[in-house]
């Protein structure tokens, strides 16, 4: 397991917050750096693809799991991003398979569900390429996805185990300060929420929200009997996550 020092995370936090400040408060400086990071294209072998679209692509996976769960979650998160940041957000989410040519258009993939997740050998290769070339994957365990996701991500990165993302990491502080980390939206079995991740170099490329039900917190108010404070906490975590994803990508 790669152990990163508190000094590393302090340095990363300072740099990431400087970028995020220009996203949320564009008159405060560092605008060019943010534009470069957000506009940096993803690459497939030998080809530079179109500039990424400022939206989130829901990952359509096989195996029988309900990859389409929480239908109002991503539109609500994108609306919050459009209202709370200066990024040119597209308010409609996309749907994509790992083998689609359009994969490279999206800087952020989101996967959720209650059941089985299964990738083909070709999808395993494609997901690793996508992440190594600057993409970001968020997986939200909707209670039931945990075992199959852990199995599949170990196939993608047998050399990079999931590790706890420290509370000092920029993903918890970029736009909104969340010193306690991932919020607990729904209570199912009494376990605390945990944010796991996979790092590629210094960059967090995979973020796994476990025992949180973050996507449920993004859904339309009234879908569940959640108090407004939990809905807001979930949206704040989502804003932090997206801003981190698009400002931490390597600039081509």
N, C-alpha and C positions, 0 to 999 in steps of 0.2 A: 504494500500500500504506500502511495506517495504521501509523505507528510509535509505539509507546508507550514512555514513558521508564521507566527503572528505578524512579523515584520512584512512578509510577503503579502498577506491579506490587507494590511494597512496601506501598502503602496498601491495594490490593485484597487482598493476602495477609493483612494484619492483620485487616481486616474479615471476610473469609471464614473465617479460623481462629477468630475469636470465635464465629461462628455454629456452626461445626463442633464446637467444644468442647462446646457444649450438646447437640449430637446424640449425641456419643460419651460425654460425661461430664455427664449432665443436672443434676447438683447444683452444677455450677460456674458457673451463671448463663446469661443471655441466652436462657432457655427460651422466653419469649414471642415473641422475634424469630424463632427457628427455627420455632416452630409457625405463625406467620403466613406465613413464606416457604414452608414445606412444604405448607401448606393453601391457598395462593393458587390459585384456579381459573384454568384456561385459558379463553380467551374465543373464541367465534366471533362474527361480525358481529351486533351487536344483542342477543346472548344471553349470559348468564352460565351456564356449565354446572356440573355437579356438581363437588364438590371432587375433586381428582385422587387416583387410587388409588396407593398406595405400592408400585408394581411397575414392571416394565419390559415394554414391548410390542415384540415382534419384528415388524419391518416386512415385510409380504408385498408384494413388488414383482413386476412383470412383466419380461419380457425373456429369460427362460430360465435365469437364475442360480439356484443352490440357496440361496434365502433361508432355508431351514429347516436349514442346516448347524449343526453343533455342538449337538445336541439337549440335552445335559446341562449346557451352559454357563450359561444364565441361571438355572435352578433352583439351581445351586451358588452363583452370585454372590448371589442373593437370600437364600439360607441364610446366607451370610457376613454380609450386611448385617443380617439379623435378629439374629445372634449378637453382632455387633460394634458396633452402634449402638442408640440408643433410639428410632429411627423405627418406626412401626407397619407394618412391611413385610409385604406379601402374598407368600407363598413361591412362588406359581404365576405364571409369566410369562403375558402375553397375546399374542395375534396380532392384527394390525390392518392394514388397508389405509388409505392416505391419504384415501380417499373415505368411509370409515366414519364414522358419527356418533360412535362411541365414541372416535375419535382424541383428542378433547379431554379424555378421562378420564385420559390417561397423561402424566405429566411427562417421561418418558424413552422415546425410541424407539431400538431397536438394529437395525442392518442388517449382514448379513455375506453371504458366499458366494464362490464361485470364478469365476462366469461373468458374464453380461451383466445389467446393471441398466437398466431403461427405465421412465421416468415419462411418463404422458400429460400433455397440456397442463393438464387439470384438476388432476392430482396435483401438478404444479409449483406452481400457484397455492396449493393447499391446504397444501403443505409450507412454503412461504414464510410463509403466514399463521400456521401452527402455531409456527414458530420466532420470528417477530416478536412473537407474543403470549405468549412465555415458555417454549415448549417447548424440549427439548434432544434433539439427534440424535447418537448415536454410530454411526459406521461403522467396521467392523473388516475390513480387507482380508485375506481368507483366501487370498491369492495367486491373482489372476486377476480381481479386481473393480476394480482401480485405474483403468483407462482409461475404463470406462463410468461409474463413479461420478464421476470428475472432469468428464466431459462433462455429466452430469445435474445436478450441483450448480452448475455454471456456468450452467445454464439457470435454476436457482432464484435464484441471486444473481449475475447478470452484473456487478454493481457491487461485489462483495465477494469477492476471490480468496482461495483457501486460503493461509494463511500458517503458518509454524512457530510453535507455541505455546512461548513462552520457558520455560526451566527454572525461572524465578522465579514462574511462574503458580501460583495456589492449587491448581489441579487436581493438582499434583505434591506438595502439602504439607499438604492439609487434615487428613486423619486420619493418614496415614502419610507420613513424609518420604521422598521419592524424588528425591534430588538429581540423579541421572543421567537422570531422566525415564522415558519409556516403556520397559518391559523387553522384551528380545528373548527370545521364547519358542521359536520354531522357526527354524532356519537353512535357507534355501532358496537364496539367491543371493549371500550375502556382504554385502548392504547393511545399514547400521545401521538400527535402528528410528527412526521419526520421528513425532511427534505434530503433525498439522496442524489448523488450526481456522479457523472463520469467526466473527468478532465482530459483535455487534449492539450498538452503543454500547460500553460497557465489559464487557458480558457475553459469555462464550464460549458460543455457541449450537450450534455443530457441532464435534464432535471426531472426527478421522479418525486411527485408529491404523494406521500403514503399516509394512510389513516387520516386524511384531511377532508376528502370530497370537495376539493377546491372548485371543480366545474359545477357542482350543484349550487355553490354560492354565487356563481356568475349567472345562474338562470333567472328568468323573470321573477320579480318580487311576487310572492303569493304562490309560486309553484310548490314551495315547501314552507313549513311554519318556522322559518328562520327570522330572527330579529334583524332589523335594518343594519345593526352594527356588524353582524357577521357577513351580510351581503357586501357591505363597504370594505371590510377586511379582505374578503376574497378578491374584489376588484383591485384593491391596492396591490395585493401580491401579484395579480396578473399583469398590472401595469409595470411593476418593477421587472418582472420576468421578461416581458416583450422588449422593454427598453434595453435591458441587459443584453438580450439576444442580438439586437440589431446594432448596438454600439460596441460589442466586443468582437465582432467578426474581423478577421484580418482584412486590411485594405489592400486591394490588388494594385 
